[in-house]
Amino acid sequence: MPMPNYLKIVIDNTFNKTTYYDNNHSKGPIQSNAVISINKGNMEARAEHQRTKQYQTIYTFATSIGVGLVILILFWILYFRNGFAWQSNPSLEFNWHPFLMTLGMLFLYSQGILAYRTGRRFEKKPLKLAHAVLNFSAFVLSVIGLKAAFDSHNLSSKPIPNLYTLHSWIGLATVIIFATQFLIGFTSFLYPGLSQSLRKAVLPVHVSFGTGCFTLAVVAVVTGLLEKAVFAIEDYSARSSEGVLVNIAGLAAALYGLLVLYLLNEPDYKRTASGDDQIVLDRSE
């Protein structure tokens, strides 16, 4: 008894596809729903692989800039600004401020808000914990950085006024928004946690304010570097080596911020909901 046409299969491992043929092969492949479905699945898998590869390439480049920026700020402080101290030397205590704010509110914060996209193939729970830990670490460093700035003003032999520059206003507003964001996010999504319907309502707001807060953090870092250069580098207008270094750091911070915002807002890089997800994921996840 001849084999039915629909049971004869040729599997082409080279192109990872399955094709159905009739018995004499004279009429070519049979266009069945199964073939279309299999090919469509393969195309979607290849597209997903390509999107993941693109994300990882841009993410690696952006992270390299972020790490380089932190190292550059550290080099600037150690080589040009005489290193670190605490309250015994208020002028050197201030040096903790640019370093910790860049490390915390720019680098760690960005890694935290990208956690869901960077780990898009992982279950949501560990990503949620990583998101919380990175953001909490950023908050702790920012508090220490703020204390260093206030101490350097208040403990100086000639006290310096606080909170009169645009940078200080933007910076303080950023930390306040960030702290509020963290508190709302922790209580809504980790402990004690809101109901599913309330989390659906809170999530888009949490995501939008998180993105906006990171943008403010980038602005705060750039204006802070400019302010320090104008106030502290005597030959800044002469394009001194220290001034050029600070300018490069500012450009790196701006570029890093733009790349992170692109990764955060590109729809193709959003995390696909898995079985352990309990709510509809917003665009940033």
N, C-alpha and C positions, 0 to 999 in steps of 0.2 A: 504494500500500500504506500503510495507516494506521501512524502512529508508535506503537511499543509504549508502554504506559503508563509503564513504569519508566524510559524514556529522556527523558520530557518533564520539564524542570526549570525552576523559577522561582527566580531568585536575588534575594533582598531585601537590598540593600546597606545599607538604613537600619538594619536590625536585625542585620546580619551573620550571616544564616542562609540555608540552602538548603532548599527544600521541593520535594518530588516530587508532581506532580498526575497524575490520569488525563486522558485526552484531552478529555472533555466538561466537566471541572471540576465536574460535578454531584454527585459523591460526596465532594468535598472532598479534602484532602491524604492521600496514602497514608502510613501510619505504618510506615516501613521501618527496618531496623536502621541504615542509613546516616544517616537523618534524626536518629534518637536519638543516634547517635554524634557527629554534627556539633554538635547542640545541647548535648550534654554537654561537648564540648570548649570551646565558647564560654562556657558557664557556668563551667567551671574557670578559663578565662583571665580572665574578669571577676572571679572570686573572688580570683585571684592578684593582679590589678591592685589590687583593694581592699585586700588585706593589705599590699601594698607601700606604698600610699598612707598607710595607717594607721601603718605603721612609720616612714615618713619624717616624718610629722607629729609623732609622739611623740619621735622621735630629734632632730629639729630643736629642739623645745622643750627637751628635756633638755640638748642641747649648748649652747643659749643660756644655760641656768642654769649649766652648767659653766664656760663662758667668763666669764660675769658674776662667778662666784665667784672665779676667778683674778684678774680685774681688781679686785674688791673687796679681796682680800687684799693686792694690790700697793698700792692706794690707802691702805689701813690702815697699811702699813709706811712708806710715803713721807710720809704726812700726820701720823700720830700717833706713829710709832716712829723717826723721824729717819733713815730710809733704810737703806742697806747699807754694810758695810765688810768687811774681811777680818781677819786676825789682829792687825792694828795696833789694832783696837778690838773686843774680844771681845763686848761687849754689842750692838754693831751687827752683828757677824758672825752672831749668832744669828738675825737677821731673815731670813737666807737660808733658814733651816730651815722655817718655815711656808710660805714662798712656793714653794720647790722641792718640798717634799713634797706640797703641794696640786696643783701643776702636774704633777708626775711620777706619784706614787702614786695620785692620784685621777683627774685628767683624762686624761693620756696612757694610763695603764693601762686606763681604761674604754674609750677609743677602740680600744685594741688588742684587748681581748676582744670588742668588738662588730664587729670588722672583717669577720668572715665573714658576719654578718647585714646589715651596712650595704652590703656589696658582694656581695649574694647572687646577682646576675646575672653576676658576673665569674667567670673561671676560678679554680681554687683556688690555683695557684702564686703569682700576684701578691698574693693575699690573705694567703697564708702569710708572704710576705716583709714585707708591711705590718704584720702581727701581730707579727712578730719585731722589726722596727725600732722600732715604737712601744713595745714592752715593754722593749727594750734601752735606749731613751732614758729611759724611766721609771726604770729601774734606775740609770743613771748619775746622774740628777738626785737620786735618793734617797740615793745614797752621798755626794754633795756635801752634801746637806742634813743627813745624819747627822754628817758631819765638822764642819759649822758648829755643830751643837748641842754636840758634845763639846768643841770648841775654846772655845766661849763659857763652858763650865764650867771647863775645866782651866786656861785662860789668864787667868781673872778674877783681879783683885787679891786677892780672897777666894774661893779655889776653891770651886766648888759641887759637891756629890756627884752622881755619875752613876747613872742607872738605879735610882731608888728610888720613882718614881711609877708608878701604873697605866698612864698614857699611855705612858711610856717602855718599859714591858714589852710592851704591845700593839704599839707602833710597831716595836720591834726584832724582835719575833716575826713581824710582817707582812713586813718586809724580808727576813728569813731565809727564810721560806716562799716569797716571791716569787722570790728568787734561785735557790732549789732548783727551783722550777717552771720558771723560764726555762732553767736548765741541762738539766733532763730533757726539756723540750719541744724545745729546740734539737737535742740529740743524738738524740732519738727521731724527729723529723719533718723536720729540715733536714739536718744533717750530724753524723756519717756516716749516720744513719738506721737504724732497726730494720727487721726483716722485717715484712711486711704483717700477719701474725698477731699479732706483739708490739705493733704500733702499735694494732691493734684493742683489745688488752687495756689499753694504757696510756692511750688517749684518754679514756675515761670518767673515770678517776682525775684526769687532767690538767685536764679541764673542771671537775670538782667542786671540786678544790682551788683552781683559778683563781677560781671564783665565791666560794668561802669567803674567799680571800685579799683579794679586792676588798672584801668586806663588812668584814673587819678593817681595811682601809685607811680606809674611811668612819668606823668607830668611832675609829680613831687620830686622824684629822683633827678630829673633833668634840671628843674628850676633850682634844686638844692646845690647841684654841682656848679651851676652858673653863679649862684649867690656866693658860694665859697670862693670861687675863682676871683670874682670881683672884689670881695672883701679882704681876702687873705693873700693873694698872689700879687706882689707889688709890681712886677714887670709883666703882668698879664697882657697889657696892650702891645708889648714888644714881641709877642708870640714866643715867650719863653718855653723851655722844654716842659716845665710843669703845666703851664697853661695849655699847651698843645695836648698833653696827656689827658687833662681834664676834659677838653673838648672832644677828644676821641671817646672817652668814657661816656659822655653825654650822647654822642651819636650811636654808640653801641647800645645804650639803654633804650633809645628810641627805636632802633631797628629790631631789637629783641622784643619790645612791646608790640610792634606791628606784626611780627611773625607769630607771636603767641595769639594775638587777636584773630589773625587769619585762621590758624588751626582751630581756634575755639568757635568760630562762626561758620566755617565751611560745612555745608550740609552733608557732603559726601563722607566726612570723617566722623559723623556722629556714631555713637555706640548703638548697636542693634539690641533691642530688648531680648533677654534670655528668660529661661523658665523660672529663675529665682526672683525676677523683678515683680514688684507688686503694684507699680504705678506706671502710667505711660511716661516714657522718658522724653524730656524736652530736648531741644536742638543741641544743647551743650553736652548731653550725655550720649 
